[in-house]
Amino acid sequence: MLCMHHPAPFRILSFNIQAGLDTQRYHHYVTGAWRHALPAPGRRANLLAMAALMRDYDFVAIQEADAGSIRTDRVNLVDFLAEHAGFPYSGLTITRDLAPIARVCIGYLSRTRPLREVTHVLPGRIRGRGALEVDLDTPALGQLTVLVTHLALRAETRSRQLSYLSELLRGQRGMLVGDLNMSPDRLLRLGCLRRAGLTPVPGAPPTYPSWRPRRSIDQILMTPHLQLLSVRALPVPLSDHLPLAAELIARS
């Protein structure tokens, strides 16, 4: 009897890490605001717990990281997570440089060597939003493009940013991953996403706020070449967002 070998599913995690800080109530945004400008006790332990979670994945999309500044004791958080989670490849782009206090960035960790990496500055009246375009050749999905991003808070600006990003994936095999600050039902109404063949994963769970998740604003949008096996929010309140985890295979 022939035994057909199928590659293991591609496991992806998207996580807004809030610069390595946990938040467990709305009032902590006020009482803990100083932690976004100064070194905070407990940040390292929290980051180590995040790294332990990330070890089980093939690709991790990270939002609200820091490239090394006063508030993180000069530690580059993407590099820290890559090292402690055992990822051989990582990358980042700084989206809002407030040096020396903060250097806000988005980033990724990958088990597969990237074929190409491109930084995009997203449209908006206020600079500070970007995307990382990463080309991979994976055992489970073959060649694909992953766009890692963190979109603006204003609806009009988000729509412009999604229009820009959807053009990058038009006709491609890939996914758009990150904190989109937008619910799945609103995403489904956007013509730019439909034209690019991008749809939110079905049943995307709420991820924000982490202590009482009500809003599904962390998303994975896929082209028709990919098939979702599972999606869930991990019940670990290490940030103000829960991490979003999914397993995918290539559509036959």
Salt bridges, closest charged atoms under 4 A:
ASP22 OD1 - ARG35 NH1 3.32
ASP66 OD2 - ARG71 NE 2.67
GLU133 OE2 - ARG116 NH2 2.72
GLU133 OE1 - HIS120 NE2 2.61
ASP135 OD2 - ARG116 NE 2.78
GLU156 OE1 - ARG154 NH2 3.60
GLU167 OE2 - ARG170 NH2 2.73
ASP179 OD2 - HIS150 NE2 3.02
ASP179 OD2 - HIS241 NE2 3.56
ASP218 OD2 - HIS241 ND1 2.79
GLU247 OE2 - ARG11 NE 3.19
